């Protein structure tokens, strides 16, 4: 993730100087979509010895979401609930369950642990941040990288990554307010 942030930090200023503001924002978003495609390919394209554990965790996350569609499973219950639904999978229990602390996706984890209302709140918060940061392409690019990385990891529920998320969000909103 640090590499993606560094690329965003290095590329965004040159993009924003050479292109009109609206076009540079679209270019940043296209780069983020391309990055998301690469991340998904890294997770979903079968290859020997790679990604199977994460795909199993995603599968169990979907199963839990079907069992608890409205209120979710509650904060911090993912691993114990996955242990229950994966009880017949001894290989997963032995090798993957210790790594199944969360759903390995910001959005899946938010939905599972916070339920529909919490997920909608997170999406609203992200939307508000993007709306406020639209005039600062560098911060928008950095925030977008965090959100794209959230497709395959829980960038919001880990202390170090959560602090980066909140700092970028607060900086983007405050800079947008001072530009008024």
N, C-alpha and C positions, 0 to 999 in steps of 0.2 A: 504494500500500500504506500509506503514511503516513496518508492520509486515513481508511482503514479502521481503523487502529490508534487514531487520534484519536477516531473515533466510538465504538469499543469502550471506550476509556478514559473517555469522557464518559458513556456510557450505562450501563455495567455497575454503577457504584456506586448509581445510582438504582434500577436493577432489583433489585439485591441487598438494598436496604433495604426495598423495598415488597413483595417476594414472599418466600415461604419459600425456603430455600437450594436445595432440589431443583428447585423450579419455576423459579427464576432461572437455574439451570444449563441447563435445557431451553430457556428463552427465548434464552439466549446461543447455544446450538447451532442453534436455528431461524434466528436472525439470520445465523449463519455459513452455513447451508444456502442461505438466500436470496441471500447474497452470492456463493456458489459458482455458483448458477444464473445470476446476472447476469454473472459472469465468463465462464462457458461460453457464454452467449448472445452476449457481445461477441466471442468467438473463433469460434464455430461458425455463427452466423447470417450467411449471405452478404450482403455489402453491397459496393457499388462501391469498390474500392481498399483494402479492409480485411480483414485476417486471412488472406488466401490463403497468404502466405508461412509463417505459423505452422502452418496446416493441412497444408501440404506437409511441414514439418519433423516434425509429428506422424505423418504417413503414413510417412515414412522411418524414424522411431523404431520404429513398429510392425513394419516390415519387418526392421529390425535385431534386434528382440526375437524375431521368428520364426526368424531365422538363428542367434541365440546365446541360446537359451532358458534355459540353466542358469547359465553362468558370466559372461554378459554380454560386453561388448566391452572392458572395462578402463577405468581412469581416464584421462580426457583424450583418448580416441580417437574421440569422437562425430563431430567435424567431418571427420576423415579417412575414417571409415567411411561417412558420409553422402556424401562426395565420390565414393566408389566406387559405391554403390547408385544415385546420381542422375546417373551419367555421361551418360546419354542425354537428360537434361533440361537443355538449354543455358540456358534462362531461369533455372532454379533455380541452376545453377552460377554464372551471372553475377551475379544480384541477391540471392539468398537465402543461398547458401553462406557468405558472410562473416559472416552473423548466426547461423548454425547451429553455434554453439560447444557447445551442449548441447540437450537435448530440449525445453526450455521447459516443463518440468513437473518438480517436485521428485521425484515418485514414479516417473515414467518414467526420469528421469536416474539415480536411485538403482538402479532395476532394471537398466538398461542398463550402467551403469558398475561396479556392485558385484555383479551377479548375484543369484540367488535368496537366498543366505545373507545378503548385505549388505542386501537389501531387507527381509528378515524382521527383521534386526537393527534397521533404521531404524523399522519399524512397531512393534517391541517397545519401542524407546526412546520413541517418540511415545505409545504406550499407557501406559507407565509415567509419563510426564510428565502426561498427562491424568488418570490415576488419582490422582496426588499433588496435582494442582491443583484437584481437584473441590471443595475447601472454600474456595478463593480465586477467586471468580467473575471478578474483574478480571484476574488473571493468566491464567485459563482463557480468557477472551474474547480477550486479546491473543495468546496462544499459538494459539488457534483461527484468528484472522485470518491469522497467519503460515502455518498449515497450509492454509487455504483458498486463500490466494494461491499456495501451492505447487502448486495444481492447474494453473496456467497460467504458472508461472515457477519457476526453480530457486532458491528462497529459502535453501537450505542450502549450496549449493556456491559462493556468492559471499561473499567475505570480510566485507563490511559486513553483509549480511543473516544470514550464519552466526553472526556474533558476537551479533546480537540474539537469534537462535534459542537459542543456548547460554545467554545471560544470563537470558532469560525462563525457560528450563527449569531452570537452577540456582536461580534465585530462587524459583520455584514449589515445587521439591522441598525446598529449605532451609526455606521458610516452613511447609510442611506438616510437616516434622520438628520445628520449634520449637513448633508448636501442640499436639503430643502431650503 
